[in-house]
Amino acid sequence: MDVVSHWFWGVLVTRKHVNWKVAGPMAVLPDLLAFVPSLVYSLANGIERPTVDDTTVTSDFPAIAWEMYQYTHSAVVVTLAVLLTWWLFTRFKGSRFESQFAEQHRSKPLKMAFLLWIPWYMNILLDIPSHTLQFFPTPVFFPLSDFHIDGTRWSTPIVLFTNVGVLVVLWAYVLRKDRIKRQEENQPLV
């Protein structure tokens, strides 16, 4: 899945629970942490960036991309991160970071930790069916298992347009619902 879609999905699934300025980056970090080091490595070593098309395979990228991808796209690793975040939120209650969560979730460390990582989980969930075995298959259970699903590349028109279409419909619905609610709140009582 493309990073722009990941951003919008991450913000959508945590809407009104986590500040979009936190949810958006959390949704794209799995990809950025996997591919930015690869880009830096390539630039530093004069390696030409591979053209991504239907023939591109994981091995066309520097090995660091796959190494990082395994960790950043593992639900096992992210679950450990949720637990660590829960511990940190418990240990440092009342931190300024709590203001990034909706009022009803503050002072609930486990809920805040889980909400914080939902966009990351969403990235993994979207990547499972939209990556092939040849091009960055999502290692959802890494390091416990080498299980992968041979999906359909996210860049194929059917996947790409379905994803964008669903995003547009859901965002239109949510924004329309918000607009109606605001209008109802502004109606004078008769």
C-alpha positions as CSV (number, residue, x, y, z in Angstrom):
1,M,0.0,0.0,0.0
2,D,1.2,3.5,-0.7
3,V,2.2,5.8,2.2
4,V,-0.4,8.4,1.4
5,S,-3.1,5.7,1.8
6,H,-1.5,4.5,5.0
7,W,-1.7,8.0,6.4
8,F,-5.4,8.4,5.6
9,W,-6.3,5.0,6.9
10,G,-4.3,5.6,10.1
11,V,-6.0,8.9,10.8
12,L,-9.4,7.4,9.9
13,V,-9.3,4.4,12.2
14,T,-8.2,6.5,15.2
15,R,-10.3,9.6,14.4
16,K,-11.5,11.4,17.5
17,H,-9.3,9.2,19.7
18,V,-5.8,10.2,18.7
19,N,-4.6,13.5,17.3
20,W,-4.1,13.2,13.5
21,K,-0.6,14.7,13.9
22,V,0.3,11.5,15.8
23,A,-1.9,9.0,14.0
24,G,-0.7,9.9,10.5
25,P,3.0,9.5,11.2
26,M,2.4,6.3,13.1
27,A,0.7,4.9,10.0
28,V,3.6,5.6,7.7
29,L,6.5,4.9,10.1
30,P,6.6,1.2,9.3
31,D,7.4,2.1,5.6
32,L,9.6,5.0,6.4
33,L,11.7,3.0,8.9
34,A,12.1,0.3,6.3
35,F,12.9,2.3,3.2
36,V,14.6,5.5,4.3
37,P,17.7,3.7,5.7
38,S,17.8,1.8,2.4
39,L,17.6,5.1,0.5
40,V,20.4,6.6,2.6
41,Y,22.5,3.5,2.2
42,S,22.0,3.6,-1.6
43,L,22.9,7.3,-1.8
44,A,25.9,6.9,0.4
45,N,27.2,4.0,-1.7
46,G,26.3,5.3,-5.1
47,I,23.7,2.6,-5.7
48,E,21.0,3.5,-8.2
49,R,17.5,3.3,-6.7
50,P,15.5,0.5,-8.4
51,T,12.6,1.3,-10.5
52,V,9.5,-0.1,-8.9
53,D,7.3,-1.9,-11.4
54,D,5.7,-5.3,-11.9
55,T,9.1,-7.0,-12.2
56,T,10.7,-5.4,-9.1
57,V,11.6,-7.9,-6.4
58,T,12.7,-7.5,-2.8
59,S,16.3,-8.3,-3.7
60,D,16.5,-5.3,-6.0
61,F,16.7,-3.2,-2.8
62,P,19.7,-3.1,-0.4
63,A,19.4,-5.9,2.2
64,I,18.7,-3.3,4.9
65,A,15.3,-2.7,3.5
66,W,14.1,-6.2,3.9
67,E,15.8,-6.5,7.3
68,M,14.0,-3.4,8.6
69,Y,10.8,-4.4,6.9
70,Q,10.6,-7.6,8.8
71,Y,10.6,-5.8,12.1
72,T,8.4,-2.8,11.1
73,H,5.8,-5.1,9.6
74,S,5.5,-7.7,12.3
75,A,2.4,-7.7,14.5
76,V,4.5,-9.6,17.0
77,V,7.1,-6.7,17.2
78,V,4.3,-4.1,17.3
79,T,2.5,-5.9,20.1
80,L,5.8,-5.8,22.1
81,A,5.9,-2.1,21.4
82,V,2.3,-1.7,22.6
83,L,3.3,-3.4,25.9
84,L,6.4,-1.2,26.2
85,T,4.3,1.9,25.5
86,W,1.7,0.8,28.1
87,W,4.5,0.4,30.7
88,L,5.9,3.8,29.8
89,F,2.4,5.5,30.0
90,T,1.9,3.8,33.3
91,R,5.3,4.9,34.6
92,F,5.0,8.5,33.3
93,K,1.3,9.3,34.0
94,G,0.3,12.8,33.2
95,S,2.9,13.4,30.6
96,R,2.3,16.0,27.9
97,F,1.9,13.2,25.4
98,E,-1.5,12.4,27.0
99,S,-2.9,15.5,25.4
100,Q,-2.7,13.8,22.0
101,F,-5.5,11.5,23.0
102,A,-9.2,12.2,23.4
103,E,-10.2,13.3,26.9
104,Q,-12.0,10.0,27.7
105,H,-8.8,8.0,27.1
106,R,-6.4,10.0,29.2
107,S,-5.3,8.3,32.4
108,K,-5.9,4.9,30.7
109,P,-2.4,3.8,29.8
110,L,-3.3,0.5,28.1
111,K,-6.0,2.1,26.0
112,M,-3.7,5.0,25.0
113,A,-0.9,2.6,24.2
114,F,-3.2,0.5,22.0
115,L,-4.7,3.5,20.3
116,L,-1.3,4.9,19.6
117,W,-0.3,1.8,17.7
118,I,-3.5,1.1,15.8
119,P,-2.4,3.0,12.7
120,W,0.8,0.9,12.7
121,Y,-1.3,-2.3,12.9
122,M,-3.5,-0.9,10.1
123,N,-0.4,-0.5,7.9
124,I,0.5,-4.2,8.5
125,L,-3.1,-5.3,7.9
126,L,-3.4,-3.4,4.6
127,D,0.0,-4.7,3.4
128,I,-0.8,-8.4,4.0
129,P,-3.1,-8.8,1.0
130,S,-1.4,-6.0,-1.1
131,H,2.1,-7.4,-1.3
132,T,3.3,-10.4,-3.2
133,L,5.8,-13.0,-2.2
134,Q,8.2,-11.5,-4.7
135,F,8.0,-7.9,-3.5
136,F,8.1,-7.3,0.3
137,P,5.7,-10.0,1.5
138,T,4.4,-8.9,4.9
139,P,6.0,-11.0,7.7
140,V,3.1,-10.5,10.1
141,F,4.4,-13.1,12.6
142,F,8.1,-12.4,12.4
143,P,10.3,-13.6,14.2
144,L,8.0,-16.4,15.4
145,S,7.1,-17.6,11.9
146,D,8.1,-17.1,8.3
147,F,4.4,-17.1,7.3
148,H,3.6,-14.8,4.3
149,I,0.6,-14.4,2.0
150,D,1.0,-14.0,-1.7
151,G,-1.2,-11.0,-2.3
152,T,-1.8,-8.7,-5.2
153,R,0.5,-5.7,-5.7
154,W,-1.1,-2.6,-4.3
155,S,-0.1,-0.8,-7.5
156,T,-2.4,-3.0,-9.7
157,P,-5.4,-0.9,-10.8
158,I,-8.0,-3.1,-9.1
159,V,-6.3,-2.9,-5.7
160,L,-5.2,0.8,-6.1
161,F,-8.6,2.1,-7.2
162,T,-10.5,-0.1,-4.7
163,N,-8.4,1.3,-1.9
164,V,-8.7,4.9,-3.0
165,G,-12.4,4.4,-3.6
166,V,-13.1,2.9,-0.2
167,L,-11.0,5.7,1.5
168,V,-12.9,8.4,-0.4
169,V,-16.3,6.9,0.5
170,L,-15.4,6.4,4.2
171,W,-13.9,9.9,4.6
172,A,-16.9,11.4,2.8
173,Y,-19.3,9.5,5.1
174,V,-17.4,10.5,8.3
175,L,-17.0,14.2,7.3
176,R,-20.7,14.4,6.2
177,K,-21.7,12.8,9.5
178,D,-19.6,15.4,11.4
179,R,-21.1,18.2,9.4
180,I,-24.7,17.1,10.1
181,K,-23.8,16.7,13.8
182,R,-22.4,20.3,13.9
183,Q,-25.5,21.6,12.2
184,E,-27.8,19.8,14.6
185,E,-25.8,21.2,17.6
186,N,-26.2,24.7,16.2
187,Q,-30.0,24.5,15.7
188,P,-31.9,26.6,18.2
189,L,-34.3,24.8,20.5
190,V,-37.9,25.4,19.6
